[in-house]
Amino acid sequence: MTDHTTHGSIAGGAAVASRDGDEGSQLDALLDRIHQLTAAQTAPPLRQPEFDAPAEPVRDTTPQVTKASKSDGWIPVEPDSLAAAGLTDGEVEALILKTLNGRAEATGRFLSDHLKLPFRIIDPLLHSLKHDRLVAHKGAAPMNDYVYQVTELGHERGKKFAEHCTYFGAAPVPLEAYIESVRHQTLADQHPTEEDLHRAFEDLLIDKKMLLRLGPAINSGRGLFLFGAPGNGKTSIAERITKAFGNYIWIPRALGIDGEIIRLYDPGMHEETPLPANEGLLDNRKIDLRWVRIRRPTIVVGGELTMEHLEITLNTATNVSEAPIQLKSNCGTLVIDDFGRQRMTTDQLLNRWIVPLEKRYDFLNLASGKKIQVPFDQLIVFSTNLEPKDLVDDAFLRRIPYKIEIVDPEESAFRELMKIMAAQLNVEYDQAAVDYLIDTHYHSANRPLRCCQPRDLILQIRNFCRYANRPAKMTPENFDFAVENYFAVM
């Protein structure tokens, strides 16, 4: 259970009968005292203090965004008021009424969990809505809570709110807080070492010389070109670059800008990695649940990329906007795969990004017409089978300081890939059969070696043997069959 529920239950038990104007200060004092006592029991001081502790509990003045231990990195801290959350009473009341319109009834703690706001912030608003006859108590709920249902007046007001915007998920985070979070989690502060790169590429057979070239490019946190013949692992390399940086970052589920909602967290592009569950009675971490912890993103886009993906897009049916891909990839890696084959021209893409690549910030237009400045903080990798100089001019190439060619593997590396893929695909390895393959179908045919071919040819053998109900093993005959299929039009 999240700490806002636990805190709310204790506070509720302490103030069952009284809801006077001074209730907030009493609850805050009680919560501070509980945190002080639990912290003293679970986390003894590392050294004896050199001064006496104050007799009265001191109010927590921790800023709403902070940096935790070195292993945890930056974390968003739970707000202690709507003002600290960057929200107004009206914004949260609109979310509550729209949520209740979508449900027959809900408890205060359900609404707290749904909006990702502490119960002690939600509870006074619910009483205000009841006082204004927008919601009513249907019954009591545990821990000094109630079951709420929307009244006819509240239903009509909720409908009007929904006409403006249908969103009623987690309360949005203000843009200023998001910009601050990117500053704390920026790639510019990450300096991957040789050890980090070896860890990131440990599942790939990659030449040490290539790692030596990739290392400085990744360390720069700037853009780079990966170019070379198809099938040599450009996309595989690009997808693993993010692993050389820190593992996790925090992003808001949604951004709120002048009443407009922009979805930032995308389950299709982001991998959520929640913190381990707290083992104590109370969760002292006080994390702002409007944020979600994800792996540093690696977003890959290819030929489907259009100019719309680079701008905020408004769903006119819901009036909820979607963040562009460069915003979703902040603090991570954005891979433009098959660069030069997009549905937009290379000039359109490069003209759109030529300033952001230089300045590290971007300008986006809201549906209202307002222009906002946002961070442009990701490592952009352009992966292409074409020569970079044939795609872009010198002015743009200057802004992409690293151009790395991914060359064909040497024969020794090709043979090693054969062994690795045979083991992974459960196909019996045979050295003589590999010698036959290379001499007959590569050297004699003057065919170049490619990194993807060991996997593809062994898959052909495995599938053929399964169909023929034979043991999956390398033989000259099986390689002949695989090569005939694989290189039929190549």
C-alpha positions in Angstrom: 0.0 0.0 0.0 1.3 3.4 -0.8 2.3 5.7 1.9 -0.5 8.2 1.2 -3.1 5.6 2.2 -1.3 4.7 5.4 -0.8 8.3 6.4 -4.4 9.0 5.6 -5.6 6.1 7.8 -3.6 7.3 10.8 -4.6 10.8 10.3 -8.2 9.7 10.0 -8.1 7.7 13.2 -6.8 10.7 15.1 -9.6 13.0 13.9 -12.9 11.1 13.7 -15.2 13.6 15.2 -13.6 16.9 14.3 -13.3 18.6 10.9 -12.7 22.2 12.1 -10.6 24.7 10.4 -7.4 23.8 12.4 -7.6 20.1 11.3 -4.9 20.5 8.7 -2.3 21.7 11.1 -3.1 19.0 13.6 -2.8 16.3 11.0 0.5 17.6 9.8 1.9 17.7 13.3 0.7 14.1 13.9 2.2 12.9 10.6 5.5 14.6 11.3 5.6 12.9 14.7 4.9 9.5 13.2 7.6 9.9 10.6 10.1 11.0 13.3 9.3 8.0 15.5 9.4 5.4 12.7 12.6 6.8 11.3 14.2 6.6 14.8 13.1 2.9 15.1 14.1 1.7 11.6 17.1 3.8 10.8 19.5 4.5 13.7 21.8 7.5 13.2 25.2 6.7 11.7 27.0 8.8 14.3 26.1 10.4 17.6 24.8 14.0 17.0 26.9 16.7 18.5 23.8 18.7 19.6 20.5 17.9 21.3 17.6 17.2 19.1 14.8 19.7 19.3 12.0 19.0 21.7 9.2 19.7 19.2 9.0 17.9 15.8 10.3 20.1 13.0 8.1 20.4 9.9 9.5 18.7 6.8 10.8 21.4 4.4 12.2 18.9 1.8 11.7 20.3 -1.7 9.2 18.6 -3.9 11.9 17.2 -6.2 15.1 15.9 -4.6 18.0 13.6 -5.1 18.1 10.4 -3.0 21.1 8.1 -2.5 23.6 7.7 -5.2 22.2 4.2 -6.1 18.7 5.5 -6.4 19.4 8.7 -8.3 16.9 11.5 -8.5 13.4 10.8 -7.3 10.2 13.0 -7.2 9.0 13.6 -3.7 5.3 13.5 -2.7 3.8 17.0 -2.5 2.4 18.2 0.9 -0.1 20.6 -0.7 -1.8 21.3 -4.0 0.4 24.4 -4.5 3.5 22.3 -4.0 2.1 19.8 -6.7 1.6 22.7 -9.1 -2.2 22.2 -9.1 -5.3 24.3 -8.2 -8.4 23.2 -6.4 -10.4 23.6 -9.6 -8.1 21.3 -11.6 -8.3 18.5 -9.1 -12.1 18.9 -8.5 -12.6 18.6 -12.3 -10.6 15.3 -12.2 -12.7 14.0 -9.3 -16.0 14.8 -10.9 -15.0 13.3 -14.2 -13.8 10.2 -12.4 -17.1 9.9 -10.5 -19.1 10.4 -13.7 -17.4 7.3 -15.1 -18.2 5.2 -12.0 -21.3 4.6 -9.9 -19.4 5.4 -6.7 -15.9 5.5 -5.2 -14.2 5.9 -1.9 -12.0 8.8 -1.1 -9.0 6.5 -1.0 -9.8 5.1 -4.4 -9.9 8.6 -5.8 -6.6 9.3 -4.1 -5.0 6.3 -5.7 -6.6 7.0 -9.1 -5.4 10.6 -9.2 -2.0 9.6 -7.6 -2.3 12.3 -5.0 -2.1 11.9 -1.2 -5.4 11.3 0.6 -4.7 14.1 3.0 -4.8 16.5 0.0 -7.9 14.9 -1.6 -10.0 14.6 1.6 -10.6 18.4 2.1 -11.6 18.8 -1.5 -14.1 16.0 -1.2 -15.7 17.7 1.8 -15.8 21.0 -0.1 -17.5 19.2 -3.0 -20.0 17.7 -0.6 -20.6 21.1 1.0 -21.3 22.5 -2.5 -23.7 19.5 -3.1 -21.7 18.2 -6.1 -21.1 14.9 -4.4 -22.9 13.0 -1.6 -22.0 10.4 1.0 -23.5 7.0 0.1 -22.0 5.4 3.2 -19.1 5.1 5.5 -15.8 3.5 4.5 -12.9 2.2 6.7 -10.3 4.5 8.1 -12.5 7.6 8.4 -13.4 7.6 4.7 -16.7 7.7 2.9 -18.2 6.2 -0.3 -18.9 9.1 -2.6 -21.4 9.4 -5.5 -21.9 12.3 -7.8 -25.1 14.4 -7.5 -27.2 15.6 -10.4 -25.6 19.0 -10.1 -22.1 17.4 -9.9 -22.9 15.1 -12.9 -23.8 18.2 -15.1 -20.6 20.0 -14.0 -18.5 16.9 -14.7 -20.0 16.7 -18.2 -19.0 20.3 -18.9 -15.5 19.5 -17.7 -15.4 16.5 -20.0 -16.5 18.6 -23.0 -13.3 20.6 -22.6 -11.1 17.5 -21.9 -12.1 13.9 -21.2 -8.9 13.1 -19.3 -9.4 11.9 -15.7 -6.3 9.9 -15.0 -3.3 10.7 -12.8 -3.1 14.4 -11.9 -0.7 16.2 -14.3 2.7 17.5 -13.5 3.6 21.1 -14.4 6.1 21.6 -17.2 8.5 23.4 -14.9 8.8 20.3 -12.7 9.5 18.1 -15.7 12.2 20.4 -17.0 13.8 20.3 -13.6 13.7 16.5 -13.6 15.4 16.3 -17.0 18.2 18.6 -15.7 18.8 16.2 -12.8 18.7 13.1 -15.0 20.4 14.4 -18.1 22.7 12.3 -20.3 25.2 15.1 -20.0 26.0 14.0 -16.5 26.5 10.4 -17.5 30.0 9.4 -18.6 30.1 5.7 -19.5 33.4 4.0 -19.1 34.9 1.1 -21.0 33.5 -1.2 -18.4 30.0 0.2 -18.9 30.2 -0.4 -22.7 31.4 -4.0 -22.3 28.4 -4.5 -20.0 26.0 -2.9 -22.5 27.2 -5.0 -25.4 27.9 -8.2 -23.6 25.3 -10.2 -25.6 26.8 -9.1 -28.9 30.0 -10.2 -30.6 31.6 -6.9 -31.2 35.1 -6.0 -32.1 37.2 -4.1 -29.5 38.2 -1.5 -32.1 34.5 -0.8 -32.7 34.0 -0.4 -28.9 36.9 2.0 -28.9 35.2 4.1 -31.6 31.7 3.9 -30.0 32.9 4.8 -26.5 33.8 8.5 -27.1 30.7 9.0 -29.3 28.4 7.6 -26.6 30.2 9.6 -23.9 29.6 12.8 -25.7 25.8 12.4 -25.4 25.5 14.0 -28.9 24.2 12.6 -32.1 26.1 10.0 -34.2 25.7 8.2 -37.6 26.0 4.5 -37.8 26.3 3.6 -41.5 27.4 0.5 -43.5 26.0 -2.4 -45.4 22.7 -4.0 -44.2 22.8 -6.9 -41.9 25.9 -6.0 -39.9 24.1 -5.0 -36.7 23.7 -1.2 -36.8 20.2 -1.4 -35.3 21.3 -3.9 -32.6 24.2 -1.7 -31.6 21.9 1.4 -31.5 19.4 -0.4 -29.4 22.0 -1.3 -26.7 23.7 2.1 -26.4 21.3 3.3 -23.7 22.5 0.4 -21.4 25.8 2.2 -21.1 24.1 5.0 -19.2 22.2 4.8 -15.9 19.4 2.2 -15.7 16.4 4.2 -14.6 14.7 7.6 -14.8 11.5 9.1 -13.6 9.0 10.7 -16.0 5.5 12.2 -15.4 2.5 10.2 -16.5 1.1 13.4 -17.9 2.0 17.1 -18.2 -0.3 19.9 -17.5 0.3 23.2 -19.4 -2.2 26.0 -19.1 -5.1 23.6 -18.8 -4.0 21.3 -21.6 -3.0 17.7 -20.9 -0.1 16.0 -22.7 0.4 12.3 -22.2 4.1 11.6 -21.8 4.3 8.1 -20.4 3.7 5.6 -23.2 3.6 1.9 -22.3 4.4 1.0 -25.9 7.7 2.9 -25.7 8.5 2.9 -22.0 9.2 0.0 -19.7 7.9 0.6 -16.2 10.2 -0.6 -13.4 8.6 0.1 -10.0 10.7 0.5 -6.9 10.9 -2.6 -4.7 8.0 -2.9 -2.3 8.6 -1.3 1.1 8.9 -3.9 3.9 8.1 -1.6 6.8 4.7 -0.6 8.3 5.0 2.9 6.8 6.6 3.9 3.5 9.0 6.8 4.4 10.1 7.3 0.8 7.2 9.7 0.1 7.4 9.3 -3.7 5.1 11.4 -5.9 3.0 8.8 -7.6 2.2 11.0 -10.5 5.6 10.0 -11.8 6.6 6.6 -13.1 10.0 4.9 -12.9 11.1 3.5 -16.3 14.2 2.2 -17.9 16.1 4.8 -19.7 14.2 4.8 -23.0 15.4 3.5 -26.3 12.9 4.5 -28.9 13.4 3.2 -32.5 11.5 4.7 -35.4 12.0 3.8 -39.0 10.3 4.4 -42.3 7.0 5.2 -40.6 8.3 8.4 -39.2 6.5 11.6 -40.3 6.5 15.2 -39.3 3.5 14.6 -37.1 5.6 12.4 -34.8 7.8 15.4 -34.1 5.0 17.7 -32.9 2.4 17.6 -30.1 -0.6 15.9 -31.6 -4.1 16.6 -30.3 -6.8 14.0 -30.3 -9.8 16.1 -31.2 -12.3 13.6 -29.9 -10.8 13.7 -26.3 -8.9 17.0 -26.4 -5.9 15.1 -24.9 -2.5 15.6 -26.6 0.3 13.1 -27.2 3.9 14.0 -26.6 6.3 13.8 -29.7 8.9 11.1 -29.9 11.8 13.5 -28.9 10.0 14.3 -25.7 9.3 10.7 -24.9 13.0 9.8 -25.5 14.5 12.5 -23.3 17.3 11.2 -21.1 17.6 8.2 -23.4 18.3 7.2 -27.0 16.3 8.0 -30.1 17.2 5.8 -33.1 16.2 6.9 -36.6 16.5 3.6 -38.3 16.8 3.3 -42.1 17.5 7.0 -42.2 16.8 8.3 -45.7 13.8 6.1 -46.2 11.3 8.0 -44.1 8.0 9.2 -45.5 9.4 12.7 -45.0 12.4 14.0 -46.8 15.8 14.1 -45.1 15.8 17.9 -45.5 12.5 18.2 -43.6 13.7 16.2 -40.7 17.1 17.8 -40.5 15.7 21.4 -40.8 13.3 20.5 -38.0 16.1 19.4 -35.7 19.1 21.4 -36.8 18.6 24.0 -34.0 17.6 21.5 -31.2 20.7 19.4 -31.9 22.9 22.5 -31.4 21.0 24.2 -28.5 19.8 21.1 -26.7 16.2 22.4 -26.4 13.2 22.4 -28.7 10.1 24.5 -29.2 6.7 22.9 -29.5 3.3 24.4 -30.3 0.3 23.6 -28.1 -3.2 23.2 -29.6 -4.1 26.6 -28.1 -1.3 28.2 -30.2 1.1 28.8 -27.3 4.7 27.9 -28.0 6.6 26.2 -25.2 10.3 25.4 -24.7 11.2 21.9 -23.7 14.4 19.9 -23.2 16.0 18.1 -26.2 18.2 15.8 -24.1 18.8 12.5 -25.8 21.4 10.7 -27.9 20.1 10.6 -31.4 21.5 7.8 -33.6 21.0 7.9 -37.3 21.3 4.4 -38.7 21.5 4.1 -42.5 22.7 1.8 -45.3 23.6 4.9 -47.3 26.6 7.2 -47.2 25.9 10.2 -44.8 27.4 12.7 -47.2 24.9 11.5 -49.8 22.0 12.3 -47.5 22.8 15.6 -45.8 24.9 18.6 -46.3 28.1 19.6 -44.4 26.2 22.0 -42.1 24.2 19.2 -40.6 27.1 16.7 -40.6 29.0 19.2 -38.5 26.3 18.9 -35.8 26.6 15.1 -35.8 30.2 14.9 -34.6 30.6 11.1 -34.8 30.2 9.0 -38.0 31.0 5.4 -37.5 31.0 2.8 -40.2 29.9 -0.7 -39.3 32.0 -2.9 -41.6 31.6 -6.6 -42.6 32.9 -9.1 -40.1 36.1 -10.9 -40.5 36.0 -14.6 -41.3 37.1 -15.5 -37.7 34.2 -13.4 -36.3 31.8 -15.0 -38.8 32.9 -18.5 -37.6 32.5 -17.5 -34.0 29.0 -16.2 -34.7 28.2 -19.6 -36.2 29.1 -21.3 -33.0 27.2 -18.9 -30.8 24.0 -19.0 -32.9 24.1 -22.8 -33.2 24.2 -23.1 -29.4 21.3 -20.6 -29.0 19.1 -22.3 -31.7 19.9 -25.8 -30.5 21.5 -26.9 -33.8 24.5 -29.2 -33.7 27.6 -27.4 -34.7 30.0 -29.0 -37.3 33.3 -27.3 -38.2 33.6 -29.2 -41.5 30.1 -28.1 -42.6 31.0 -24.4 -41.8 34.2 -24.8 -43.9 32.1 -26.1 -46.8 29.7 -23.2 -46.4 32.4 -20.5 -46.5 34.5 -22.0 -49.3 31.5 -23.0 -51.6 29.0 -20.3 -51.0 31.1 -17.3 -50.0 34.7 -17.5 -51.4 33.7 -19.1 -54.6 30.7 -16.9 -55.1 32.6 -13.7 -54.1 29.8 -13.1 -51.6 30.4 -10.7 -48.7 30.0 -11.9 -45.1 27.3 -10.3 -43.0 26.7 -10.5 -39.2 23.1 -11.5 -39.6 23.7 -14.4 -41.9 24.8 -17.1 -39.3 21.6 -16.6 -37.4 19.4 -16.6 -40.6 21.1 -19.6 -42.2 21.0 -21.7 -39.0 17.3 -20.8 -38.6 16.7 -22.2 -42.1 18.4 -25.4 -41.2 16.5 -25.8 -37.9 13.1 -25.2 -39.6 13.9 -27.6 -42.4 15.0 -30.3 -40.0 11.9 -29.9 -37.9 9.7 -30.2 -41.0 11.7 -33.3 -42.3 11.6 -34.8 -38.7 15.4 -35.0 -38.7 18.0 -34.1 -36.0 18.9 -30.4 -36.3 22.5 -30.3 -37.3 24.9 -28.6 -39.7 25.7 -30.6 -42.9 26.8 -29.5 -46.4 23.4 -30.6 -47.7 21.5 -28.6 -45.1 23.6 -25.5 -45.9 23.0 -26.0 -49.6 19.2 -26.0 -48.9 19.5 -22.9 -46.6 21.6 -20.9 -49.1 19.4 -21.7 -52.0 16.4 -20.2 -50.1 18.2 -17.4 -48.4 20.2 -16.0 -51.3 17.6 -16.7 -54.0 17.2 -13.1 -55.1 20.2 -11.6 -53.4 
